[in-house]
Amino acid sequence: MSQFELMEDLAPLLPPMGALAGLDFGDKTIGVAISDRMRGVATPVLTIRRVKFTVDADALIKLLEAREVVGLVLGLPRNMDGSEGPRVQATRAFARNLARLCPLPLVYWDERLSTVAAERAMIEADMSRKRRKELIDHVAAGYILQGALDRLAHIKRGQV
């Protein structure tokens, strides 16, 4: 698996069509969102409850294969000042381990405030606290993925 810091570096490696998956990697869960084949819309799909890496990776890879995903967008939880702390290190370690099992190219995506945005949207939709707790991780993955899809669309149109 090739890993990139910028969408501009991943974009030329992607086939013209095919879904991308957005991942919100956390201590207890992995939120997953998947785009349509045209890469216009991110749809939150599910939250994988983490057990141990091999079990988590197996569940994720099966989903990626079933949905014919061609690339990954992994949220990178930078600190608000842009620095990288322990959560970023854990996320990068997850990506390195996943690379051994999954050949898909991966781009890191700054996920600052994605969970806040997801939470706000669910509150505006008048969701109960319990329901928000069930959905927050894969809805946050949807925000991460949609941001990356929007950036990819700009790159394709030749805009920076």
Buried (B, 14 or more C-beta within 10 A) or exposed (E): BEBBEEBBEBBEEBEEEBBBBBBBBBEEBBBBBBBBBEBEEBBBBBBBEBEEEEEBBEBBBEBBEEBEBBBBBBBBBBEEEEEEEEBBEBBBEBBEBBBEEBEBBBBBBBBBEBBEBBBEBBEEEEBEEEEBEEBBBBBBBBBBBBBBBEBBEEBEEEEE
